[in-house]
């Protein structure tokens, strides 16, 4: 770890207390709690416009920009809160890819939300003096926006940045993840997530988490009666209090799935429950099969560029071409579609024709199921 690091408990608590910004009473309470850490001068609280595409919803206060004081005198804080309205953008099944303000492909909904505060962020960064570290923090969708803020700051200035997220979804495609990880350095990215938090598992591949290597901070959590229970920020605060340090969480980091593990799961005939672990396995299997297709056929899945096709359209067309071209990968495509279909109660048997329309229907139904769960999580963030 390098530079000035916020401890785990404080990072989680700031990410929770930003939810107080819903009204003037909450803002006053936030100021009282952090008066010894933050300089509350001028405009500290800012509104973010959220919604899919260019049509935005009513802006809500969900961003704090503040210089530190006391023990944090040479630091600055950029903190986003999650908001249920941004889940509309995350779960929009027709949402596309936009080129971020640093030139890499990201989720369209996050692009527009971040764009709505970029002017305020530029002003804040431009006026900073005597700062040796900027801390970007956020829970849930706030973590996604904090990631974009950290990436933009490092791309546009020499200021050092540390990023702390709790239960953040994936923000962009592989190019974004690699560039952002390189700019910040993986040991300046503290991505904490509960093992059973479904929001941390979406959007599925080709979206990719940051950092792309070395470090993340998985928190053990049980399967709950309410699937999104461990997405709540209060659960993250409790877990932070119990763990006590980033180092403790670092020891829980999974090593990833071996190819043999993915193959065994794809070929198994057991029932598959709809859970965060299943989404994790589907994501790993998607990546595995698509890489197999690329190596065997040379066909690549094109996910960027101007087109009316959704990611699900492109994925269905890509896998259909692979089935037609190579018998070596057709069985793996079959097993993948079979597993994805089983998650939504559709039985796929030997001989089922894997047409573009059939695969697209499976992908669409699965994404609708995921979207419903994520929307439910968005209604109860605290």
C-alpha positions in Angstrom: 0.0 0.0 0.0 1.4 3.4 -0.9 0.6 6.9 0.2 -2.1 8.1 2.6 -4.7 5.3 3.0 -8.1 5.6 4.6 -8.8 2.7 6.9 -11.5 0.2 6.1 -13.9 1.4 8.8 -13.7 5.1 7.9 -14.1 4.3 4.2 -17.2 2.3 4.8 -18.7 4.9 7.2 -18.2 7.8 4.8 -19.8 5.8 2.0 -22.8 5.2 4.3 -23.1 8.7 5.7 -23.3 10.2 2.2 -26.8 8.8 2.1 -27.8 11.5 4.5 -27.8 14.0 1.6 -31.5 13.5 0.9 -32.5 16.7 2.6 -31.3 19.8 4.5 -31.5 18.1 7.9 -29.4 15.2 6.6 -26.8 17.6 5.1 -26.6 19.4 8.5 -26.1 16.1 10.3 -23.3 15.1 7.8 -21.5 18.4 8.4 -21.7 17.8 12.2 -20.3 14.3 11.9 -17.4 15.3 9.6 -16.7 18.8 10.8 -13.3 17.7 12.1 -12.3 16.0 8.9 -13.8 18.0 6.0 -13.7 21.7 5.1 -17.2 22.8 4.5 -16.7 26.0 2.5 -18.6 27.1 -0.5 -20.4 24.4 -2.5 -19.6 20.9 -1.1 -22.8 19.1 -2.1 -23.6 18.6 -5.8 -26.4 17.1 -7.8 -26.1 14.3 -10.3 -28.5 13.7 -13.2 -29.3 10.0 -13.6 -31.2 8.0 -16.2 -30.6 6.1 -19.4 -29.5 7.7 -22.7 -29.8 11.5 -22.9 -33.2 11.7 -21.2 -32.3 12.5 -17.6 -34.4 12.3 -14.5 -34.7 15.0 -11.8 -31.2 15.6 -10.4 -30.6 14.6 -6.8 -27.8 15.5 -4.4 -25.4 12.6 -4.3 -21.9 14.0 -4.5 -19.6 15.5 -1.9 -16.5 17.5 -2.9 -14.4 18.6 0.0 -10.9 19.3 1.1 -9.8 17.7 4.3 -8.7 19.3 7.5 -7.1 18.2 10.8 -5.6 14.8 10.3 -6.6 15.0 6.6 -5.3 18.5 6.0 -3.4 17.6 2.8 -6.1 15.4 1.4 -9.4 15.8 -0.6 -12.5 13.7 -0.7 -14.8 12.9 -3.6 -17.8 10.8 -2.4 -20.8 9.5 -4.4 -23.9 7.9 -3.0 -25.9 5.3 -4.9 -29.3 6.2 -6.1 -32.3 4.0 -7.1 -32.8 6.1 -10.2 -29.4 5.2 -11.6 -30.5 1.5 -11.4 -32.8 2.3 -14.3 -29.8 2.9 -16.4 -27.9 -0.1 -15.1 -30.7 -2.5 -15.9 -31.8 -1.0 -19.2 -31.5 -4.1 -21.5 -30.9 -1.9 -24.5 -28.2 0.2 -22.9 -25.2 0.6 -25.1 -21.5 1.4 -24.8 -20.2 5.0 -24.7 -16.6 6.2 -24.9 -15.6 7.6 -21.5 -14.1 11.0 -21.0 -10.7 9.2 -20.9 -11.3 7.4 -24.2 -12.3 3.9 -23.2 -15.6 2.0 -23.5 -18.0 2.1 -20.5 -21.6 1.5 -19.7 -23.8 4.2 -21.2 -25.8 4.9 -18.1 -22.7 5.6 -16.0 -21.3 7.9 -18.7 -24.3 10.2 -18.6 -24.5 10.3 -14.9 -20.8 11.1 -14.6 -21.0 13.7 -17.4 -23.6 15.6 -15.4 -21.0 16.4 -12.6 -17.9 16.7 -14.7 -18.1 20.5 -14.7 -18.2 20.6 -10.9 -15.4 18.1 -10.6 -13.2 20.0 -13.0 -13.7 23.2 -11.0 -12.9 21.4 -7.7 -9.8 19.8 -9.0 -8.6 23.0 -10.7 -8.8 24.9 -7.4 -7.0 22.3 -5.2 -3.8 23.5 -3.6 -1.4 21.7 -1.3 -3.1 18.3 -1.7 -1.1 15.1 -1.6 -3.9 12.6 -2.0 -7.4 12.5 -3.3 -9.8 9.8 -2.0 -12.7 8.7 -4.2 -15.4 6.7 -2.5 -18.8 5.2 -3.1 -21.2 2.4 -2.5 -23.1 0.6 -5.2 -23.7 2.8 -8.2 -21.8 5.5 -6.3 -18.8 3.2 -6.5 -19.2 3.1 -10.3 -19.2 6.9 -10.5 -16.3 7.1 -8.0 -14.3 4.8 -10.3 -14.9 7.1 -13.3 -13.9 10.2 -11.2 -10.7 8.5 -10.1 -9.9 7.4 -13.7 -10.6 10.9 -15.0 -8.4 12.7 -12.4 -5.5 10.4 -13.0 -5.8 10.8 -16.8 -6.0 14.6 -16.5 -3.6 15.5 -13.7 -0.6 14.3 -11.7 -2.6 14.2 -8.4 -2.4 10.9 -6.6 -5.7 9.1 -6.2 -7.0 6.2 -4.1 -10.3 4.6 -4.9 -12.6 2.8 -2.4 -15.8 1.1 -3.5 -18.3 -1.2 -1.7 -20.6 -3.4 -3.8 -19.8 -1.6 -7.0 -21.0 -3.1 -10.3 -18.7 -3.4 -13.3 -18.2 0.0 -15.0 -16.7 -0.7 -18.4 -15.2 -3.1 -20.9 -11.7 -4.7 -20.7 -10.0 -1.7 -22.2 -11.4 0.6 -19.5 -10.5 -1.8 -16.7 -6.9 -2.2 -17.9 -6.4 1.5 -18.5 -7.9 2.5 -15.2 -5.9 -0.1 -13.3 -2.8 1.1 -15.0 -3.5 4.7 -14.2 -4.3 4.2 -10.5 -2.2 1.1 -9.9 -4.0 -1.9 -8.4 -2.7 -1.2 -4.9 -4.5 2.1 -4.9 -7.9 0.4 -5.6 -9.9 -1.0 -2.7 -12.8 -2.9 -4.2 -14.8 -4.5 -1.3 -17.7 -6.7 -2.1 -19.8 -9.3 -0.3 -19.5 -12.8 -1.7 -23.4 -12.9 -2.1 -23.9 -9.3 -3.3 -25.6 -9.7 -6.8 -24.9 -6.1 -7.8 -21.1 -6.8 -7.7 -21.7 -9.5 -10.3 -23.3 -7.2 -12.9 -23.2 -6.2 -15.7 -22.0 -9.6 -16.9 -19.1 -10.1 -19.4 -17.9 -8.3 -21.5 -17.9 -5.8 -18.6 -14.9 -6.2 -16.3 -14.1 -5.1 -12.8 -11.2 -3.0 -11.7 -8.6 -3.7 -10.7 -7.9 -6.3 -13.4 -5.2 -8.1 -11.3 -3.6 -8.6 -8.0 -6.0 -7.2 -5.4 -9.7 -7.1 -4.5 -11.3 -7.4 -1.1 -14.0 -10.1 -0.8 -16.1 -10.3 2.3 -17.6 -13.6 3.3 -21.4 -13.4 3.6 -24.1 -16.0 3.9 -26.9 -16.7 1.4 -29.8 -14.5 2.6 -33.5 -15.0 2.3 -33.5 -11.6 0.5 -30.9 -12.0 -2.3 -29.8 -8.4 -2.1 -29.5 -8.2 1.7 -25.7 -8.1 1.5 -25.8 -5.3 -1.0 -27.0 -2.8 1.7 -24.4 -0.3 2.9 -25.2 -1.1 6.5 -24.0 -4.7 5.9 -20.8 -3.3 4.5 -20.3 -1.1 7.5 -20.9 -4.0 9.9 -18.5 -6.2 7.9 -15.9 -3.4 8.0 -16.2 -3.2 11.8 -15.8 -6.9 12.1 -12.8 -7.2 9.8 -11.1 -4.2 11.1 -8.6 -3.8 8.3 -8.1 -4.0 4.6 -5.4 -6.7 5.1 -7.9 -9.0 6.7 -10.2 -8.7 3.7 -7.4 -9.1 1.3 -6.8 -12.6 2.6 -10.3 -13.6 1.3 -9.5 -12.8 -2.3 -10.4 -15.6 -4.6 -7.8 -16.9 -7.0 -10.3 -17.2 -9.9 -11.7 -20.2 -11.7 -9.4 -22.7 -13.3 -10.4 -23.7 -16.9 -11.0 -27.3 -15.6 -13.5 -25.9 -13.0 -15.4 -24.0 -15.6 -15.5 -27.0 -17.9 -16.7 -29.3 -15.1 -19.5 -26.9 -14.2 -20.6 -26.4 -17.8 -20.7 -30.2 -18.4 -22.6 -31.0 -15.2 -26.3 -31.8 -15.2 -27.1 -30.7 -11.7 -29.8 -28.1 -11.0 -28.5 -24.5 -11.0 -30.0 -22.0 -8.5 -30.3 -18.3 -9.3 -27.7 -16.7 -7.0 -24.7 -14.4 -6.9 -22.4 -17.4 -7.2 -24.3 -18.6 -10.3 -23.9 -15.2 -11.9 -20.2 -15.3 -11.1 -19.9 -18.7 -12.8 -21.9 -17.7 -15.8 -19.7 -14.7 -16.2 -16.5 -16.8 -16.0 -18.1 -19.4 -18.4 -19.0 -16.7 -20.9 -15.5 -15.4 -20.9 -14.1 -18.9 -21.2 -16.3 -19.9 -24.2 -15.8 -16.7 -26.0 -12.0 -17.1 -25.7 -12.3 -20.6 -27.0 -14.3 -19.4 -30.0 -11.7 -16.7 -30.7 -8.8 -19.2 -30.6 -10.6 -21.9 -32.6 -12.2 -19.7 -35.3 -10.6 -16.3 -35.2 -14.0 -14.7 -34.9 -14.1 -11.9 -32.4 -17.0 -10.4 -30.5 -17.3 -6.8 -31.5 -18.9 -4.9 -28.6 -18.1 -1.2 -29.4 -19.0 1.1 -32.3 -22.1 2.7 -33.6 -24.8 0.0 -34.2 -28.5 -0.6 -33.4 -27.6 -4.1 -32.1 -27.5 -4.6 -28.4 -24.8 -6.6 -26.6 -27.2 -9.6 -26.4 -27.8 -9.4 -30.2 -24.1 -9.4 -30.9 -23.4 -12.2 -28.4 -26.1 -14.4 -30.0 -24.8 -13.7 -33.5 -21.2 -14.3 -32.4 -22.0 -17.7 -30.8 -24.2 -18.7 -33.7 -21.4 -18.1 -36.2 -19.0 -20.1 -34.0 -21.5 -23.1 -34.0 -21.6 -23.0 -37.8 -17.9 -22.6 -38.3 -16.3 -25.0 -35.7 -17.5 -28.3 -34.3 -14.7 -28.0 -31.7 -16.5 -25.2 -29.9 -20.1 -25.9 -30.8 -20.4 -28.3 -27.8 -19.1 -25.6 -25.4 -21.6 -23.1 -26.8 -24.3 -25.7 -26.3 -23.3 -26.3 -22.6 -23.1 -22.5 -22.0 -26.6 -21.8 -23.4 -28.0 -24.8 -21.5 -26.6 -23.5 -18.2 -27.9 -20.0 -18.8 -31.3 -21.3 -19.8 -31.5 -23.5 -16.7 -31.2 -20.4 -14.5 -34.5 -19.2 -15.9 -36.3 -22.5 -16.0 -35.8 -23.4 -19.7 -34.7 -26.9 -20.5 -32.3 -27.3 -23.4 -31.7 -30.9 -24.6 -29.5 -32.5 -27.2 -30.6 -31.6 -30.7 -32.0 -28.1 -29.7 -31.3 -25.8 -32.6 -29.1 -22.9 -31.3 -30.5 -20.2 -33.7 -29.7 -16.6 -33.2 -33.3 -15.9 -32.1 -33.3 -18.7 -29.6 -30.1 -17.8 -28.0 -31.1 -14.1 -27.9 -34.3 -15.1 -26.2 -32.4 -17.0 -23.5 -30.0 -14.1 -23.0 -32.8 -11.6 -22.8 -34.8 -13.6 -20.3 -31.8 -14.1 -18.1 -30.9 -10.4 -18.2 -34.5 -9.6 -17.3 -34.2 -11.8 -14.3 -31.0 -10.2 -13.3 -32.4 -6.7 -13.9 -35.3 -7.5 -11.6 -33.1 -8.5 -8.8 -30.8 -5.5 -9.2 -33.7 -3.1 -9.3 -34.9 -4.6 -6.0 -31.4 -4.1 -4.5 -31.6 -0.4 -5.7 -34.8 0.2 -3.7 -33.2 -0.7 -0.4 -29.6 0.6 -0.5 -29.2 1.4 3.2 
